[in-house]
Amino acid sequence: MELKCRLDHIGIVVRDLEEAKAYYKQCFGFDASSPIVDEPAQKVKIVFLETGHGDAPSIELIQPVSEASTVFNFLEKTGGGLHHLAYLVSDFDEAIEHFKKNKALMVGKVYPGAGHKGQRVIWFYTARKDLVELIEEKK
Amino acid sequence: MELKCRLDHIGIVVRDLEEAKAYYKQCFGFDASSPIVDEPAQKVKIVFLETGHGDAPSIELIQPVSEASTVFNFLEKTGGGLHHLAYLVSDFDEAIEHFKKNKALMVGKVYPGAGHKGQRVIWFYTARKDLVELIEEKK
Protein backbone atom coordinates (compact mmCIF):
# COMPACT_ATOMS: atom_id res chain seq x y z
CA MET A 1 0.00 0.00 0.00
CA GLU A 2 1.18 3.51 -0.69
CA LEU A 3 -0.43 5.88 1.77
CA LYS A 4 -0.94 9.49 0.75
CA CYS A 5 -1.21 11.91 3.67
CA ARG A 6 -2.48 15.45 3.20
CA LEU A 7 -1.33 18.21 5.56
CA ASP A 8 -4.27 19.46 7.60
CA HIS A 9 -2.78 21.67 10.29
CA ILE A 10 0.23 22.69 12.33
CA GLY A 11 -0.31 22.46 16.09
CA ILE A 12 1.18 25.28 18.18
CA VAL A 13 0.96 25.15 21.97
CA VAL A 14 0.28 28.49 23.69
CA ARG A 15 -0.23 29.74 27.21
CA ASP A 16 -3.15 32.04 26.40
CA LEU A 17 -5.35 31.21 23.40
CA GLU A 18 -7.04 34.62 23.14
CA GLU A 19 -3.75 36.52 23.33
CA ALA A 20 -2.09 34.26 20.74
CA LYS A 21 -5.10 34.46 18.42
CA ALA A 22 -5.01 38.26 18.59
CA TYR A 23 -1.25 38.32 17.87
CA TYR A 24 -1.55 36.07 14.82
CA LYS A 25 -4.30 38.35 13.49
CA GLN A 26 -2.33 41.52 14.17
CA CYS A 27 1.11 40.35 13.00
CA PHE A 28 0.30 37.75 10.28
CA GLY A 29 -3.22 38.80 9.24
CA PHE A 30 -4.64 35.34 10.04
CA ASP A 31 -8.37 35.05 10.77
CA ALA A 32 -9.85 32.27 12.88
CA SER A 33 -11.52 29.61 10.73
CA SER A 34 -13.31 28.00 13.68
CA PRO A 35 -14.79 28.95 17.02
CA ILE A 36 -12.80 28.13 20.16
CA VAL A 37 -13.49 24.44 20.82
CA ASP A 38 -12.99 22.34 23.97
CA GLU A 39 -11.19 19.04 23.33
CA PRO A 40 -11.82 16.99 26.49
CA ALA A 41 -9.82 14.01 25.15
CA GLN A 42 -6.62 16.10 25.48
CA LYS A 43 -7.78 18.54 28.18
CA VAL A 44 -7.15 21.51 25.90
CA LYS A 45 -9.03 24.25 24.14
CA ILE A 46 -8.20 24.94 20.52
CA VAL A 47 -8.86 27.34 17.68
CA PHE A 48 -7.95 27.07 14.00
CA LEU A 49 -6.46 29.95 12.00
CA GLU A 50 -6.44 30.13 8.21
CA THR A 51 -2.97 30.59 6.70
CA GLY A 52 -3.80 31.94 3.26
CA HIS A 53 -4.92 28.63 1.75
CA GLY A 54 -8.64 28.57 2.53
CA ASP A 55 -9.69 25.91 5.04
CA ALA A 56 -6.51 23.82 5.04
CA PRO A 57 -3.80 23.73 5.96
CA SER A 58 -4.35 25.79 9.04
CA ILE A 59 -2.62 26.63 12.30
CA GLU A 60 -4.16 25.07 15.41
CA LEU A 61 -3.53 27.04 18.60
CA ILE A 62 -3.68 24.75 21.65
CA GLN A 63 -4.00 25.84 25.27
CA PRO A 64 -3.94 23.27 28.08
CA VAL A 65 -6.83 23.73 30.51
CA SER A 66 -5.48 21.39 33.19
CA GLU A 67 -2.13 20.20 34.52
CA ALA A 68 -3.29 16.74 33.42
CA SER A 69 -3.40 17.92 29.82
CA THR A 70 -1.20 16.06 27.35
CA VAL A 71 0.49 19.33 26.37
CA PHE A 72 0.90 20.86 29.86
CA ASN A 73 4.46 19.51 30.28
CA PHE A 74 5.41 20.64 26.78
CA LEU A 75 4.26 24.17 27.63
CA GLU A 76 6.12 24.22 30.95
CA LYS A 77 9.32 22.81 29.44
CA THR A 78 9.48 24.87 26.25
CA GLY A 79 7.29 27.90 26.88
CA GLY A 80 5.14 26.72 23.97
CA GLY A 81 5.61 26.67 20.22
CA LEU A 82 5.55 24.21 17.32
CA HIS A 83 4.15 20.93 18.66
CA HIS A 84 2.88 18.59 15.92
CA LEU A 85 1.77 18.20 12.31
CA ALA A 86 -1.66 16.72 11.53
CA TYR A 87 -2.61 14.92 8.34
CA LEU A 88 -5.84 13.85 6.71
CA VAL A 89 -5.95 10.24 5.52
CA SER A 90 -8.71 8.81 3.36
CA ASP A 91 -8.50 5.24 4.70
CA PHE A 92 -8.06 5.64 8.45
CA ASP A 93 -7.75 1.96 9.42
CA GLU A 94 -5.25 1.20 6.66
CA ALA A 95 -3.27 4.30 7.63
CA ILE A 96 -2.92 3.01 11.21
CA GLU A 97 -1.62 -0.35 9.96
CA HIS A 98 0.73 1.41 7.52
CA PHE A 99 2.20 3.64 10.25
CA LYS A 100 2.67 0.64 12.56
CA LYS A 101 4.48 -1.24 9.77
CA ASN A 102 6.76 1.80 9.43
CA LYS A 103 7.70 1.48 13.11
CA ALA A 104 5.60 4.39 14.29
CA LEU A 105 4.45 4.09 17.92
CA MET A 106 0.76 4.61 18.59
CA VAL A 107 0.10 7.13 21.37
CA GLY A 108 -3.18 6.52 23.22
CA LYS A 109 -6.33 5.37 21.53
CA VAL A 110 -8.53 6.41 18.62
CA TYR A 111 -11.08 9.07 19.64
CA PRO A 112 -13.58 11.35 17.91
CA GLY A 113 -11.82 14.70 17.36
CA ALA A 114 -13.86 17.58 18.80
CA GLY A 115 -12.06 19.99 16.46
CA HIS A 116 -12.76 17.78 13.43
CA LYS A 117 -16.53 17.29 13.60
CA GLY A 118 -16.14 13.99 15.40
CA GLN A 119 -13.98 12.38 12.68
CA ARG A 120 -11.66 9.74 14.15
CA VAL A 121 -8.21 10.85 15.34
CA ILE A 122 -5.09 8.93 16.37
CA TRP A 123 -1.59 10.04 17.41
CA PHE A 124 1.77 8.49 16.55
CA TYR A 125 5.43 8.99 17.29
CA THR A 126 7.10 8.08 14.02
CA ALA A 127 10.37 6.15 13.87
CA ARG A 128 11.98 9.59 13.36
CA LYS A 129 10.43 10.82 16.68
CA ASP A 130 8.01 13.18 14.98
CA LEU A 131 4.69 13.62 16.78
CA VAL A 132 1.94 13.17 14.22
CA GLU A 133 -1.86 13.34 14.35
CA LEU A 134 -3.84 11.40 11.76
CA ILE A 135 -7.41 12.51 11.04
CA GLU A 136 -9.97 10.46 9.14
CA GLU A 137 -11.00 12.39 6.05
CA LYS A 138 -14.74 12.99 5.74
CA LYS A 139 -16.14 10.80 2.98
CA MET B 1 -1.39 48.34 7.05
CA GLU B 2 -2.86 44.89 7.33
CA LEU B 3 -0.29 42.35 6.26
CA LYS B 4 -1.48 39.04 4.84
CA CYS B 5 1.04 36.22 5.15
CA ARG B 6 0.66 32.99 3.23
CA LEU B 7 2.11 29.76 4.63
CA ASP B 8 4.90 28.54 2.35
CA HIS B 9 6.62 25.74 4.25
CA ILE B 10 7.33 24.06 7.56
CA GLY B 11 11.02 23.70 8.33
CA ILE B 12 12.13 20.42 9.94
CA VAL B 13 15.75 19.95 11.00
CA VAL B 14 17.18 16.47 10.38
CA ARG B 15 20.50 14.73 10.86
CA ASP B 16 20.49 12.94 7.50
CA LEU B 17 18.59 14.51 4.61
CA GLU B 18 18.53 11.42 2.38
CA GLU B 19 17.32 9.15 5.19
CA ALA B 20 14.59 11.60 6.25
CA LYS B 21 13.48 12.14 2.65
CA ALA B 22 13.16 8.37 2.15
CA TYR B 23 11.16 7.99 5.38
CA TYR B 24 8.68 10.75 4.48
CA LYS B 25 8.16 9.06 1.10
CA GLN B 26 7.71 5.61 2.62
CA CYS B 27 5.56 6.56 5.64
CA PHE B 28 3.63 9.64 4.42
CA GLY B 29 3.78 9.20 0.63
CA PHE B 30 5.43 12.62 0.15
CA ASP B 31 7.45 13.23 -3.02
CA ALA B 32 10.25 15.77 -3.23
CA SER B 33 9.16 18.91 -5.05
CA SER B 34 12.73 20.21 -5.47
CA PRO B 35 16.23 18.90 -5.89
CA ILE B 36 18.54 18.95 -2.86
CA VAL B 37 19.83 22.54 -2.68
CA ASP B 38 22.82 24.01 -0.82
CA GLU B 39 21.99 27.13 1.19
CA PRO B 40 25.38 28.68 1.99
CA ALA B 41 23.77 31.59 3.92
CA GLN B 42 22.72 29.10 6.64
CA LYS B 43 25.35 26.40 6.05
CA VAL B 44 22.65 23.81 5.39
CA LYS B 45 21.37 21.66 2.59
CA ILE B 46 17.63 21.48 2.06
CA VAL B 47 14.94 19.68 0.10
CA PHE B 48 11.23 20.45 -0.22
CA LEU B 49 8.51 17.79 0.01
CA GLU B 50 4.97 18.23 -1.25
CA THR B 51 2.30 17.64 1.40
CA GLY B 52 -0.78 16.98 -0.74
CA HIS B 53 -1.41 20.61 -1.72
CA GLY B 54 0.64 20.99 -4.89
CA ASP B 55 3.65 23.29 -4.60
CA ALA B 56 2.78 24.97 -1.30
CA PRO B 57 2.69 24.57 1.56
CA SER B 58 5.51 22.10 1.68
CA ILE B 59 7.84 20.54 4.23
CA GLU B 60 11.45 21.71 4.09
CA LEU B 61 13.97 19.19 5.40
CA ILE B 62 17.12 20.94 6.64
CA GLN B 63 20.47 19.31 7.37
CA PRO B 64 23.35 21.35 8.78
CA VAL B 65 26.57 20.81 6.83
CA SER B 66 28.87 22.51 9.37
CA GLU B 67 29.06 23.07 13.11
CA ALA B 68 28.85 26.78 12.25
CA SER B 69 25.39 26.23 10.76
CA THR B 70 22.56 28.20 12.31
CA VAL B 71 20.66 24.96 12.99
CA PHE B 72 23.57 22.85 14.28
CA ASN B 73 22.88 23.69 17.95
CA PHE B 74 19.15 23.04 17.48
CA LEU B 75 19.95 19.58 16.10
CA GLU B 76 22.36 18.77 18.93
CA LYS B 77 19.99 20.02 21.63
CA THR B 78 16.74 18.52 20.38
CA GLY B 79 17.73 15.70 18.06
CA GLY B 80 15.93 17.60 15.29
CA GLY B 81 12.29 18.20 14.48
CA LEU B 82 9.92 21.11 13.88
CA HIS B 83 12.03 24.26 13.57
CA HIS B 84 10.20 27.16 11.88
CA LEU B 85 7.31 28.28 9.72
CA ALA B 86 7.94 30.25 6.54
CA TYR B 87 5.52 32.66 4.90
CA LEU B 88 5.26 34.36 1.54
CA VAL B 89 4.63 38.11 1.64
CA SER B 90 3.75 40.19 -1.39
CA ASP B 91 5.34 43.44 -0.15
CA PHE B 92 8.61 42.36 1.44
CA ASP B 93 9.84 45.76 2.65
CA GLU B 94 6.48 46.69 4.18
CA ALA B 95 6.34 43.26 5.84
CA ILE B 96 9.69 43.88 7.55
CA GLU B 97 8.46 47.22 8.90
CA HIS B 98 5.16 45.63 9.98
CA PHE B 99 6.91 42.82 11.89
CA LYS B 100 9.25 45.31 13.59
CA LYS B 101 6.24 47.40 14.65
CA ASN B 102 4.77 44.23 16.15
CA LYS B 103 7.89 43.82 18.30
CA ALA B 104 9.39 41.01 16.26
CA LEU B 105 13.19 40.83 16.44
CA MET B 106 15.06 40.64 13.13
CA VAL B 107 17.59 37.79 13.02
CA GLY B 108 20.51 38.45 10.70
CA LYS B 109 20.19 40.24 7.39
CA VAL B 110 18.15 39.97 4.22
CA TYR B 111 19.68 37.48 1.74
CA PRO B 112 18.67 35.84 -1.53
CA GLY B 113 17.15 32.44 -0.63
CA ALA B 114 18.86 29.63 -2.54
CA GLY B 115 15.78 27.44 -2.06
CA HIS B 116 13.48 30.20 -3.32
CA LYS B 117 15.02 31.09 -6.69
CA GLY B 118 16.92 33.98 -5.17
CA GLN B 119 13.84 35.76 -3.80
CA ARG B 120 14.69 37.82 -0.72
CA VAL B 121 14.45 36.13 2.69
CA ILE B 122 14.54 37.48 6.26
CA TRP B 123 14.15 35.80 9.66
CA PHE B 124 12.36 37.07 12.76
CA TYR B 125 11.70 36.03 16.32
CA THR B 126 8.19 37.26 16.94
CA ALA B 127 7.11 38.80 20.25
CA ARG B 128 5.69 35.33 20.99
CA LYS B 129 9.17 33.75 20.44
CA ASP B 130 8.15 32.02 17.24
CA LEU B 131 10.95 31.67 14.70
CA VAL B 132 9.58 32.86 11.36
CA GLU B 133 11.02 33.12 7.86
CA LEU B 134 9.54 35.68 5.47
CA ILE B 135 10.00 35.13 1.73
CA GLU B 136 9.37 37.75 -0.93
CA GLU B 137 6.64 36.50 -3.24
CA LYS B 138 7.57 36.37 -6.89
CA LYS B 139 5.74 39.13 -8.78
Interface residues (C-beta under 8 A of the other chain):
Chain A: E2 L3 K4 C5 R6 L7 I10 I12 V14 A20 Y23 Q26 C27 F28 G29 F30 T51 G52 H53 A56 P57 I59 G79 G80 G81 L82 H83 H84 L85 Y87 L88 H98 F99 N102 A104 T126 A127 R128 K129 D130
Chain B: E2 L3 K4 C5 R6 L7 I10 I12 V14 A20 Y23 Q26 C27 F28 G29 F30 T51 G52 H53 A56 P57 I59 G79 G80 G81 L82 H83 H84 L85 Y87 L88 H98 F99 N102 A104 T126 A127 R128 K129 D130
